[in-house]
Amino acid sequence: MTTETVLPEGGVPLVIPPRGRTAALLTLTFGTFVVGTGEFAIMGMLPEFAASLGLSDADAGHAITAYALGVVIGAPLITILGARLSRRELLLSLLLLFCFGNFLSIAMPSPGLVEIARFITGLPHGALFGISALVAASMVERKRRGWAVGRVLSGIAISTLVGAPFSTFAADHFGWRIAYLIIGLFGFMTFLGVWRYIPADRPNRSNSPLREVSAIGNTQVLLTLLTAAVGFGGMFAIYTYLTSVLQNVTLVPEWEIMLFMIVWGLGMLTGANAGAWLVDRNLDIAAILALSGSALAMLVFPVVLHSTAGLMLDVFLVPTFVNGLGPALQTRLMDFAGDAQTLAASLNHSAFNIANALGASLGSVLLANHYGYGALGIGGALLSVGGLLVYLLAVVLLKKSGQTETRSSLS
């Protein structure tokens, strides 16, 4: 399979997939959907998972931590080790590892071994998302990068809307091992799709792990990653404890909790697409609007806790604003990463998981010190403001340096 390129008006080589761009983008979107489902599924099927292994919910949560640890470690490690592979070769290898981890999870008989399997499954997570975004961007002209990245990453939002509830249903009726079997099979379907529809780019056999690591030291790259690690945290401060809020404060019936989760997923999907649209018009405005809007939406959270309608609206707005940040940061990393395109894109998802841990930990501290569920919104807003300040610092430093973004070739 060969890769065709053309030179659009901007002069950056444009990759032409052999069987059409639509099929290639759909394959990548399906891949992020499957991997996102693999991450979020356990949150909905935790009670069945815990019961089958004879664990408490708290102890069963170690499997979630193990997966997140795999993401944080795997994104830079795998990307550095695979520096000399082409993006297509690396995608195929990562998908095989993802499938292996899910099938291994099914076979493990004890909680400790299951946690090891979940750690292995998390290893390819960040690199899969990052490389998928880069491949998508390489197939469109520069002015449409935000659209392409947003479309592929919208698979993550769809996984919270469709994949996670479906996994919960499968676990409740057939067991959690069957749910992971289905996710693993879908992962193999993605592997076949990448094999057929993703163009074979030319590997850089002269690249080296040291070159990837040294190129990541750009101040703008580091500040962009820090923006992600802090700015996304507020969303998880609220999402982690949303079910508890609905049960203990808002007092909604059990069936309505699922409705709130669907609204949250719709917000994530809306944010991914709206953020991508805005990135193609003004990247800085997209990021600043996402962070400032999310801070305001989180400040409203304690005010609407006792209003079902008000809380539902806020549950839509919080992920809409926060997830709108994703395409902006992913695209900004492409501008400044230079020779470390793959590593930077992968580290963005490590930063996202650091934000997950940071937000959940902050929420735990606030609740443990009896500040109440309303404090989750205040703490989350502070994280959004922190991310905004880091991003503004990056913009100011860039203007003072008199530099413009590095127009990296993405082919």
N, C-alpha and C positions, 0 to 999 in steps of 0.2 A: 504494500500500500504506500503510495507516495503523497506528498503534500504539495499542493499548488499554492503559490503566493502571488498577490498582485500589489501594486503600489498605488494606494488612493492618493487623494490630493495632499494629505499631510506628509506623504513620503515614507510612512511606517509600513513595513511589509504586512500584508493581510493574508491570514491563512484561510484557504478554501477547503472545507471538508469534502471528501470524495463523494459522499452521498447526501450532501445538502446540509446547510447550517441548522435548519429547523430540527432535523433528526439528531444532530450532534448536541444541540442545546437541550433538547428534551431528555437525552440520555444523561447528561450531566445533572440536570434538575432532578431526575428520578434517583440518581445516585445520592445527592444531598438529602433527598427525602428519606431514602432507606437508612442512611447513616444517622440522620437526625432521629428517626424512629428508634434505631438501636440504642441511642443515648437516652431518650425520654421515656421509652416504654416501661422501664422498671419502676418509675415513679407511680404509674397507675396500677401496676400489678404487684406492688410491694407486699400487701397483706397475704396474697396467695403464695408469693415467693418465700416470705418468712415462714408461713405455716408449713410449707412442704419441706423445709430444711430444719424445722424445729427452732426457729429463731424469734426473738422479739423484733418489732419494727425498727427499733434503734440499732440493733446488731445487724439486721438485714441491710441497713443503710450503708454499711461498710462496702458493699458491692458497688454502690454509686460512687463512693469516694475512690475506690480502686480504678474504676473506669476514668474518672476525671484525672487521676494521677497519671494514668496511661496517656491521656491526651496531652497533658502539659509536658511530659517527658518525651513522648513519641514525636511530636511535631518537629522540634529542632533536630532530634537525633536521627530520625529516618531521613529527613530532608538532606542533612549533611552527608550521611552515608550514601545516599542516592544521587549525589551531586553530578555524577557523570552519566546518569541515565537520561533519556529523553522524558518529556512530561508524560507521553502516552505510556512508555514503559513503566514509569513510576506509578501512574494511576492503576495500571493492571496489577502490579505487584501489591499495592496497598489494598486493593479490593480483595485479592486472594487472602491477605492477612486478616482482613475484616471478616470474611466468610469463615476462615479457620477459627478465629476467636469465638464467633457465635456458635459454631458446631462444637467447639471444645466446652463451652459453657453448658451445653446440653448434656455432655457426657460425664461431667465432673460430679462425683457423688457426695462430696462434703462441702460445707460453707467456705472453708479456707481455699480449697481448690477452685471453687466457683469464682471467688474473688480474684485469684490468679488469672483465670480465663477472662474475666471482665477487664482486668488490667491489660492483657494482650489485645483484647478487642479495641480498647481505647487508643492504642499506639498509633494506628494509621489515621485516626479521626481528623486531626488538625491539618495534616498534609493533604488529605483527600479534599477537604473544603478549599484549602488555599490553591492547590493546583487546578482544581475544577474552575475556580474563578479566573485564574490566569489563562487557561485554555479558552474559556468563553470570551475573554477580552481580546484574545489574539485573532478571533474570527470576525470582529467587527471594526469599523473605523473608529478612530480615537474618540470622536464626539458621541459615540454610542456605547462606550465602555460601561458606564453606569447602568445602562439598561441591561446589558448582557450579564454583568455581575449580579445585579439585582434579581434577574430572572432565574439564574442558577441557584443563588442562595435562598430564593423563595421556597425551595424544597424543604429547608429547615422549618419554616413557618407552617408549611403544609403538613409536616410530620407531627407538629403539635395539634393541628386541627383534625387530621385524619388518622395518621399512623399510630400515635399513642393511644387514642381511644379504641382503635381496632385491636391493638395489642392487649389492652385491658380486657376486651371482650374475649379474645382468644384464650388468654390466661384463665379467666373465670370459668370458661366452658371446657377447655381442653388441657389446661396447665401451662405454666410459664415456659417450660421446655419446648412445647409446640410453638409458642409465640416466637421464641428465638430461632427455632428451626425455619419458620416462615421468613423471618428477617434475613437469615443466612442465605436462603434460596433466592430471595429478592436481590441480595448482594451479588450472587452469582449471575443473575440475569443482567445486572448492571455491568459486570465484567464482560459478558458477551456483547452488550451494547457498545461499550468502549472499544472492544476489539473490532467491531464492525464499522462504527460511525465516527470515531474520533480520529482525526488525521495523524499520520505518523510523522512527528517532527524530528528534526535532526538532533541526535544527542551530542552534548558537548563533552567529548572524551578527554579534552584537555583541562576541564574544570577540576577543581579539587575542593575537599572539605574546608581547607584553610582559607581559600578564596571566598567561599560562601560566608564563613564566620567573620572575616575581616571586613567584608562589604556591608555587614549589618550594623557597623558602628556609627553610621550616619545619625546625627542628632535628630533630624526630622523623623527618621524611622523609629528611633527609640521613643520620642515624644508621642508619636502616633500610636505605638503599642501601649504606652502608659495611659493614653486617653481611653483606649479600649478596656484595659484592665480595671480602671476606676469607673469610667462612665457607664459601662454596662451593669455595674454592680447593683445599682438601685432597683433595677427590674427584678433581680433575683431576691433582693431583700423582701419584696412584696410577693412574688410568685411562689416562693418556697412555703410561705405560711398562708396562702390565699384560702385554701380549704379550711384551715383552722379558723380564719376570720369569718368565713361564711357560716360555719357551724356554731361558733361561740359568740359572735357579735351581731352579725346581720340576721342570723337565725332563719336562713332560707331552708326549704324542704330539700331532702336528699337529691331528688331528681333535678333540682335547679342548679346544683353545684356543677353538673356536667354542662349545663347551658352557659355558665360563667366561663368554663374552660374553653368552650367553643368560641365565645366572644373574645377571649384572650388570644386564641389562635388566629381569629380573623384580624385582630389588631396587628399581630406580628406580620401577617401576610400583607396587609395594607401598608404597613411601615416599610417593608422591603421594597415594594413597588413604588410607593411615593418617594422614598429616599433615592431610589435609582433614577427616577425621572428628574429629581432636582439636582442630582450630582452632574448630570449631563448639561445642566444650565449654569450652576455655580457650586463647586464642590464645598468651598468654605461655608457658604450660607447653609447648605444642606446639613453639615456637621453641627454648626452653631444652633440652627433651628431645632435639630433633634435633641441636643443636650439641654437647651434652655426650655424647650417645650416639655421634655420629660420631667425636669425639675418642678415645673408648675403643676403638671398633672399629679405628681407624687405629693405635693403640698396639699392638694385637694383631698387626697386619700383619707386622712383622719376625719375630715369634715363629713364625708358621705358614708361612713361605715354603717350607719343605721338606716340608710336609704337604699333599698334594693335597686331602684332605677338609677339613682345617682352613682352607686358603686359600680353598676354594670357599665355605665358610660365611662367611668374612670378606668375600669378594667380593660376597656377597649383603647383608651387614649394612651395609657402608660406604655404598652408594648408597641403601639403605633409609632410614638416618638422615638423610643429607645431603639427599636429595630431599624428605624430609618437611618440610624448612625452606621449600620453595617456596610452598605455599599460605599459610603463616603470614605471610611477608613481603609477599606480594602483597595479602593481606587487610588487613594493618596499614597499607600505603600508602593503601588506600582510606579508612581512618579519619582520616588526617592530611593528605592532599594538598589538601583544600579544592577550589579552582577549578582545580587542576593535576592532576586525576584521570588524564587520558590520558597526560600527560607523565610523571608519577611511575610509572605502570604500565609504560610503555615503558622508562624508565630502569632499572627493575628487571632487565630482560633485557640491557641494556648492562652493568650491574654483574655479571651472571652471566658474560658473556663476558670481562670484566676478570678475574674469578676464574679463568676458564679459562686465560688468559694467565699469571696470577700463579702458579697451581699448576704448570703445565707448565714455566715458567721456574725455579721453585724446584727442581723435580725435576731439571732439566738441570744446575743449579749443583751440587746434591748429588752427582750421578753424575760430573760432570766433575772434582770434587775427591776422587773415590774413596772416598766415604762408604758406597757399596754400596746395593743396592736396598732393604734394610731401612730405610734412612734416609728413604725416601719416606713411610713410615708415620709416622715421628716428625715430619717436616716438615709433613705433612698434618694431624696432630693439633694442631700449634702454630697452624696457620691456623684450625682449628675453634675452638680456645680463644680466639684473637684475635677471631673473629666473636662468640663468646659474651660476651666482655668488653665489646665495643661494644654488644651488645644489652642487657646488664645496665645499662650506663651510660645508655642511652635510657630504660629503665624507671625508674631512680633519678631521673633529671632530670624525668621526667614526674610522679612522685610529689611531688618537691620543689616543682614549680610549682603543684601542686594542680589541674592541668587534667585533663579527661577527653578521650578521643578525639573528634575532630570527626565527627559523624554525618552524613557527606556523602550527599546523594541520588545514587544511581547510575543513575537513569533517563535 
